[in-house]
């Protein structure tokens, strides 16, 4: 085969190969792929509704009424304005040494208002050696008043009147302040301000109810305990108070007067002043212990400041008792 025929054969073969391969690449239709959405990269913040609070309605269990009758266990006393260890000891028929023994580290010169002191239980009168039965105390409660403080607490005040023919001591009252809205009442117990109340005498009492209801009802006060004094022992009642007066300075009251020892023994003296407003309602009370014992036959002036929760005081009544 000559070169000319060989060339023609090669050209024919190339042409046949191109026909079988199809059209050129640039003419081939290319289908565009469907684009898949790519989620943005980041943090998706989903707002969730707050959980629904499950409220369980319960009826509070009322607190048990306190037993105000003196018990063999020690009691807790909160220091009030004007208190001294000697005065507290006389009022509770104990001694400074016993109080210090129950309160290690207490400093008599640095007592703070509201400070809690553990006191020994009041002495009980032993009637086992007497003929017949003990004479029940003849006392009544009067002048019950309630005063709301700026912080929502309530002062509950009143007086114990001795209508019997013998002195009485260790008088306690049970207090209940109902909730006008139907909630549980506030309850407490209080001691009469005077350790011994002579016949015909009256002694104030008071307690600050920190958890008082927002809407208070009519308070209830009952005498819970007390004794007829058979033997005064070292307690002393031969004291006379005179020339009492009260002046006001803003919301404070200044009480003054004279106390005389009409007996035959020297005595450490405690004074209890009851303050009354213009309508004769009990507005507050204050205690004062004379700094030195009062010898027999002597008279001593006294002055004590008070802040009655009931507002302006216009009259005052002061009783005195003491310990030999």
Residue pairs with C-beta under 8 A, 6 or more apart in sequence:
1 9
22 28
60 183
60 184
61 184
62 184
62 185
63 184
63 187
65 174
65 176
65 187
66 174
66 187
66 188
66 189
67 189
67 224
68 172
68 173
68 174
68 189
68 190
68 224
68 225
69 172
69 224
69 225
70 121
70 122
70 124
70 170
70 172
70 225
71 121
72 121
73 121
74 102
74 118
74 119
74 120
74 121
75 118
75 119
75 121
76 116
76 117
76 118
76 119
77 88
77 92
77 116
77 117
77 118
77 119
78 114
78 115
78 116
78 117
79 88
79 111
79 112
79 113
79 114
79 115
79 116
79 117
80 113
80 287
81 113
81 286
81 306
81 307
82 286
82 287
82 288
82 289
82 304
83 111
83 287
83 289
84 108
84 111
84 289
85 96
85 99
85 100
85 106
85 108
85 111
86 96
86 108
86 268
86 289
87 270
87 287
87 288
87 289
88 99
88 117
88 119
89 95
89 96
89 98
89 99
89 323
90 195
90 268
90 270
90 289
90 321
90 322
90 323
91 194
91 195
91 270
91 287
92 119
92 120
92 122
92 195
93 122
93 123
93 169
93 170
93 195
93 235
94 119
94 120
94 122
96 108
98 120
99 106
99 117
99 118
99 119
99 120
100 106
100 108
102 117
102 118
102 119
102 120
103 117
103 118
106 117
122 169
122 170
124 227
125 134
125 227
125 228
125 229
125 230
125 231
127 133
127 134
127 230
130 230
134 228
135 164
135 166
135 228
136 228
137 162
137 164
137 168
137 171
137 223
137 226
137 227
137 228
138 162
138 163
138 164
138 165
139 160
139 161
139 162
139 163
139 164
139 168
139 171
139 197
139 223
139 226
140 160
140 161
140 163
140 223
141 158
141 159
141 160
141 161
141 173
141 221
141 222
141 223
142 158
142 159
142 161
142 202
143 157
143 158
143 159
143 204
143 281
143 282
144 156
144 157
144 158
144 219
144 221
145 155
145 156
145 157
145 158
145 281
145 282
145 283
145 310
146 154
146 155
146 156
146 157
146 177
146 216
146 219
147 154
147 155
147 157
147 309
147 310
147 311
148 154
148 155
148 212
149 155
149 208
149 309
152 212
152 214
153 208
153 209
153 210
153 212
154 177
154 186
154 208
154 209
154 212
154 216
155 206
155 207
155 208
155 209
155 284
155 309
155 310
156 175
156 177
156 188
156 190
156 206
156 207
156 208
156 209
156 219
156 221
157 204
157 205
157 206
157 282
157 284
157 285
157 309
157 310
158 173
158 204
158 205
158 206
158 221
158 282
159 202
159 203
159 204
159 205
159 274
159 282
160 171
160 173
160 192
160 197
160 202
160 203
160 204
160 205
160 223
161 201
161 202
162 168
162 197
162 198
162 199
162 200
162 201
162 202
163 200
164 199
164 228
165 199
166 199
166 228
166 229
167 196
167 197
167 198
167 199
167 228
167 229
167 232
167 237
168 196
168 197
168 226
168 227
168 228
168 229
169 195
169 196
169 197
169 226
169 227
169 229
169 235
170 191
170 195
170 225
170 226
170 227
171 191
171 192
171 197
171 203
171 223
171 225
171 226
172 189
172 190
172 191
172 192
172 223
172 224
172 225
172 226
173 189
173 190
173 192
173 205
173 221
173 222
173 223
173 224
174 187
174 189
174 221
174 222
174 224
175 187
175 188
175 189
175 190
175 207
175 209
175 219
175 220
175 221
176 185
176 186
176 187
176 219
176 220
176 221
177 185
177 186
177 187
177 209
177 212
177 213
177 216
177 217
177 219
177 220
178 185
178 213
178 216
178 217
178 218
178 219
178 220
179 185
179 186
179 213
179 214
179 215
179 216
179 217
180 213
180 215
180 216
180 217
181 213
181 214
181 215
183 213
185 213
186 209
186 211
186 212
186 213
188 207
188 209
189 207
189 224
190 205
190 206
190 207
191 205
192 203
192 204
192 205
193 203
193 204
193 205
193 206
193 272
193 285
193 287
194 201
194 203
194 270
194 272
194 319
194 321
195 235
195 270
195 321
196 229
196 232
196 235
196 237
196 321
197 203
197 319
198 237
198 319
198 321
201 319
202 274
202 317
202 319
203 272
203 319
204 272
204 274
204 282
204 285
206 284
206 285
229 235
234 323
234 324
235 321
235 322
235 323
235 324
236 263
236 265
236 267
236 321
236 322
236 323
236 324
237 321
237 322
238 261
238 262
238 263
238 264
238 265
238 267
239 259
239 260
239 261
239 262
239 263
239 267
239 269
239 294
239 320
239 321
239 322
240 259
240 260
240 262
240 320
241 257
241 258
241 259
241 260
241 271
241 318
241 319
241 320
242 257
242 258
242 259
242 260
243 256
243 257
243 258
244 255
244 256
244 257
244 273
244 316
244 317
244 318
245 255
245 256
245 257
245 316
246 253
246 254
246 255
246 256
246 275
246 313
246 314
246 315
246 316
247 253
247 254
247 256
248 254
248 312
248 313
248 314
251 307
251 311
251 312
252 305
252 306
252 307
253 275
253 284
253 305
253 306
253 307
253 308
253 312
253 313
253 316
254 303
254 304
254 305
255 273
255 275
255 286
255 303
255 304
255 305
255 306
255 316
255 318
256 301
256 302
256 303
256 304
257 301
257 302
257 318
258 299
258 300
258 301
258 302
259 269
259 271
259 290
259 294
259 299
259 300
259 302
259 318
259 320
260 298
260 299
260 300
261 267
261 269
261 294
261 295
261 296
261 297
261 298
261 299
262 297
263 296
264 296
265 296
265 324
266 293
266 294
266 295
266 296
266 324
267 293
267 294
267 322
267 323
267 324
268 289
268 290
268 293
268 294
268 322
268 323
269 289
269 290
269 293
269 294
269 300
269 320
269 321
269 322
270 287
270 288
270 289
270 290
270 320
270 321
270 322
271 287
271 288
271 289
271 290
271 302
271 304
271 318
271 319
271 320
272 285
272 286
272 287
272 318
272 319
272 320
272 321
273 285
273 286
273 287
273 288
273 304
273 306
273 316
273 317
273 318
274 282
274 285
274 316
274 317
274 318
275 282
275 283
275 284
275 285
275 286
275 306
275 308
275 310
275 313
275 315
275 316
276 282
276 283
276 313
276 314
276 315
276 316
276 317
277 283
277 310
277 311
277 312
277 313
277 314
278 312
278 314
280 315
281 310
282 310
283 308
283 309
283 310
283 311
283 312
283 313
284 306
284 307
284 308
284 309
284 310
284 313
285 306
285 308
286 304
286 305
286 306
288 302
288 304
290 300
290 302
294 300
294 322
306 313
